[in-house]
Amino acid sequence: MKTYLFSLLIVTLTATAFVSDSKTSDAVLDNTTLDTFNLQAYKGKFIVLNFWASWSKASRLENKSLVHVYQNYQINPKVVFVSVSLDTDKISWQSAIADDGLSWPNQYCDFKKYASAPALQFKVSTLPQIMILNTNGEVVYTAQNAHDLEAQLQALLKS
């Protein structure tokens, strides 16, 4: 388990920008600004956008199903998975990522719960909330479970 957590941390750290914390000499994830959460970086791809939180039992159950969907599409260059957590505690967030096996590198959290800028932008009021954005970044499907999401994603990729 420790090896998995370390590997997940390395993947997350290398895929995310760093900032220097002036109070300590340690580098910390820059997950407090929208500069890191930039959907334009994924333009031209279908984006599976997952809003969840470690404290949401429904989210945690759905994460396990979403992992299976990710495994089916992780090598598809037309699809990217992005998770935005509405957590308020960094340790709980990171532990849940590891416990749920969320192995995709695009994991974001600004620890503002529903006041998070991405949650406000996409009008998220319940969890879990899973969306598919088309290649232009427009929401084309909203699901509350991974099964429905996978069927819709298959249809979008065929069209």
DOBAZA-114718 format. One line per field, with one value per residue (C-alpha): residue number from 1; z, x, y. Coordinates in pm, 1 decimal, always signed. Layout:
// residues N
i: [NUM|...] $
w: [Z|...] $
u: [X|...] $
v: [Y|...] $
// end
This chain:
// residues 159
i: [1|2|3|4|5|6|7|8|9|10|11|12|13|14|15|16|17|18|19|20|21|22|23|24|25|26|27|28|29|30|31|32|33|34|35|36|37|38|39|40|41|42|43|44|45|46|47|48|49|50|51|52|53|54|55|56|57|58|59|60|61|62|63|64|65|66|67|68|69|70|71|72|73|74|75|76|77|78|79|80|81|82|83|84|85|86|87|88|89|90|91|92|93|94|95|96|97|98|99|100|101|102|103|104|105|106|107|108|109|110|111|112|113|114|115|116|117|118|119|120|121|122|123|124|125|126|127|128|129|130|131|132|133|134|135|136|137|138|139|140|141|142|143|144|145|146|147|148|149|150|151|152|153|154|155|156|157|158|159] $
w: [+0.0|+81.7|-261.0|-428.3|-225.9|-309.5|-680.8|-682.5|-510.1|-761.9|-1057.2|-905.4|-824.9|-1167.3|-1342.2|-1134.1|-1093.9|-775.4|-565.3|-286.9|+54.6|+222.3|+570.0|+498.4|+250.2|+118.1|-223.3|-216.7|-487.7|-654.0|-627.5|-500.6|-830.4|-1156.9|-1330.1|-1241.2|-1321.5|-1684.3|-1911.5|-2214.9|-2158.4|-2265.8|-2569.7|-2853.9|-2615.5|-2447.7|-2078.4|-1810.7|-1528.9|-1189.2|-892.5|-566.3|-202.0|+51.2|+293.6|+39.1|+67.6|-270.0|-431.5|-281.7|-410.6|-755.5|-763.5|-758.2|-1066.6|-1235.4|-1192.4|-1412.2|-1678.8|-1663.3|-1709.3|-2031.2|-2170.8|-2016.9|-2339.1|-2563.2|-2675.2|-2730.5|-2362.4|-2046.0|-1688.7|-1451.9|-1089.2|-877.4|-508.7|-289.9|+16.7|+291.2|+432.2|+232.4|+415.5|+375.3|+6.1|-61.8|+139.0|-52.5|-387.0|-282.2|-117.4|-416.4|-669.9|-861.3|-1067.3|-1330.7|-1276.5|-1308.9|-946.0|-819.0|-492.9|-360.7|-26.2|-59.6|-79.7|-288.0|-305.0|-522.2|-849.6|-1068.7|-865.3|-910.5|-1279.7|-1343.1|-1094.1|-883.6|-595.8|-525.4|-525.5|-708.8|-1032.3|-1343.0|-1672.8|-2022.7|-2200.2|-2576.3|-2769.1|-2748.7|-2369.5|-2363.6|-2124.3|-2338.8|-2071.1|-1694.8|-1505.8|-1147.9|-1211.4|-1410.0|-1589.8|-1769.5|-1829.5|-2004.1|-2241.1|-2335.6|-2376.6|-2613.3|-2822.4|-2837.8|-2948.3|-3228.8|-3369.2] $
u: [+0.0|+285.9|+440.3|+107.1|+61.9|+414.5|+363.5|+33.5|+192.6|+478.9|+236.5|+20.7|+317.7|+475.0|+145.8|+68.0|+243.5|+435.3|+459.0|+700.2|+546.4|+719.4|+650.3|+831.6|+1092.9|+871.3|+706.7|+327.6|+74.2|-63.4|-426.2|-555.3|-585.8|-759.1|-420.8|-375.4|-734.2|-741.2|-978.0|-818.6|-524.7|-751.3|-906.4|-968.9|-1040.3|-1351.8|-1322.9|-1476.4|-1512.7|-1575.8|-1685.7|-1659.9|-1545.2|-1394.1|-1680.3|-1949.1|-2035.6|-2211.3|-1902.6|-1675.3|-1894.3|-1913.2|-1536.3|-1489.7|-1712.3|-1541.9|-1206.0|-1338.1|-1447.9|-1106.2|-934.8|-1133.6|-1035.9|-699.1|-509.2|-762.2|-595.7|-936.4|-1041.6|-902.6|-1029.1|-1026.1|-1140.0|-1229.4|-1272.3|-1488.0|-1293.2|-1181.9|-903.6|-590.3|-508.0|-862.5|-856.8|-521.7|-614.6|-940.0|-757.1|-531.8|-805.8|-1038.7|-762.9|-806.7|-493.7|-541.8|-306.1|-561.4|-673.3|-767.0|-890.7|-888.2|-1045.6|-1340.9|-1616.8|-1909.9|-1751.9|-1475.9|-1444.5|-1489.6|-1795.5|-1945.2|-1854.3|-2031.9|-2313.8|-2241.8|-2488.4|-2486.9|-2226.4|-2125.6|-2155.7|-1992.3|-1993.4|-1867.5|-1735.2|-1700.5|-1386.6|-1483.6|-1514.6|-1896.3|-2094.1|-2276.9|-2379.0|-2426.3|-2448.6|-2476.3|-2334.0|-2046.9|-2256.0|-2464.6|-2153.2|-1970.4|-2259.8|-2276.1|-1899.5|-1902.3|-2174.9|-1986.6|-1666.1|-1847.3|-2003.5] $
v: [+0.0|+240.2|+178.1|+254.9|+575.0|+687.2|+611.5|+797.7|+1094.8|+1103.7|+1087.9|+1360.8|+1581.8|+1550.4|+1623.8|+1930.5|+2265.2|+2345.8|+2656.2|+2732.2|+2772.6|+3067.2|+2926.8|+2602.0|+2496.4|+2214.6|+2231.9|+2208.3|+2140.7|+2449.0|+2354.1|+2685.7|+2872.3|+2812.3|+2834.0|+2467.8|+2372.0|+2479.0|+2288.9|+2455.8|+2222.8|+1936.2|+2104.3|+1861.2|+1572.5|+1442.8|+1526.3|+1307.6|+1559.7|+1403.7|+1615.6|+1423.3|+1445.4|+1207.9|+1279.8|+1184.5|+814.8|+822.2|+976.7|+714.9|+433.0|+590.7|+643.8|+268.1|+234.8|+527.6|+353.9|+70.6|+318.3|+483.8|+147.8|+99.2|+441.5|+527.4|+454.8|+630.1|+955.4|+1117.8|+1092.0|+1249.8|+1205.0|+1502.1|+1490.3|+1789.9|+1719.8|+1939.6|+1838.7|+2074.3|+1857.1|+1773.2|+1450.1|+1312.6|+1405.8|+1240.6|+930.8|+892.0|+920.6|+633.4|+425.3|+457.9|+390.9|+716.7|+667.4|+936.5|+1229.8|+1510.9|+1548.5|+1894.0|+2040.7|+2396.3|+2294.7|+2532.1|+2270.4|+2398.8|+2746.0|+2600.4|+2791.6|+2480.2|+2374.8|+2720.1|+2728.4|+2397.2|+2465.5|+2157.5|+2131.3|+1755.6|+1483.0|+1285.2|+1479.0|+1336.7|+1522.1|+1467.5|+1773.8|+1758.4|+1846.4|+2215.5|+2204.2|+2214.7|+1994.3|+1740.4|+1491.8|+1487.6|+1160.0|+1050.4|+706.7|+563.8|+301.9|+564.2|+769.2|+485.2|+418.9|+786.7|+811.1|+513.1|+677.1|+1009.1|+841.8|+658.1|+976.2] $
// end
